[in-house]
Amino acid sequence: MSPELQYNIFVVIIYVFIFLFGATVGSFLNVCIYRLPKEESLIKSNSHCMKCGTPILKRDLIPIVSWCLLRGKCRACGEPISPRYTVVESLNAIGWVLIALKIDPLSGRLLYTLLCCLVYSALIVVFFMDWDTQLISTPVCIFIAALAIPEMIFCYGRGGVVVKSHIIGLFAASVPLLLVFLISKGKAMGLGDVYLMAGAGFFLGTSRILVALMFGIVIGAIAGLILKRINGESVFAFGPWLSLGILIAMIWGFDIASWYMNFTGLAEIVYGEGAVMQLPNDPYFPQLD
Ligand SMILES: [Zn+2]
């Protein structure tokens, strides 16, 4: 076997592992989505059928696979089990693989890949929980913010120049949303949205959280119009759309911000004539030694 083939097999095994681990974590995300709003323990495991209450067997708890084998029905009572569980597990598994393919953990960005995968998982919880309950869990926002600490210490090399960007990022999108919250007396925006943008801003830094805010507002406005037409309701959760904005910004934020600065000529205004803004895609992720 040639060394090249061996390496390729190794890479495939790593990605299969990422998929399987992502599906398993996805299963835990389901627990978070259902128990966080009720403030139930996340650890004690007593999964049971929502309809008949029969405890679910260990062998029926395999992510994605079990639901497919049971054809979406409870083994005891035959009532349909929501496809949501499998959707969440699949979204997390596929998302982790795509994020890893984009960042490439095997080129010295292992920790950064892991941190982005964890942010993505937290965004899935925010998306579904806010959709169901109009609540954004504060611990989830704190979790996202906490991921910024290993990111700043280990992923950006030495010098700490980027720390400023992250501290400003904490306020850059959350303060405008806080003002909307205060002016609208909580009608247009919840405090959860403010905390979410604060936590995500601390992780993403200033340029990317502004990209996230812009996309969140645009997607939210479009989704709001569509949902109003379908349901006739004008009250809706903003968190899911902010989450999508944060996801877009986490993956493509630097590219979008650079493009925008150059396209509008802001780069020349800020950095002087002839300046082309190249946001630090590569310097941001030095090889870890
Ligand atoms: Zn049942």
Boltz pocket constraint, residues with backbone or C-beta under 6 A from the ligand:
constraints:
  - pocket:
      binder: B
      contacts: [[A, 49], [A, 50], [A, 51], [A, 52], [A, 53], [A, 54], [A, 74], [A, 75], [A, 76], [A, 77], [A, 78], [A, 79]]
      max_distance: 6.0
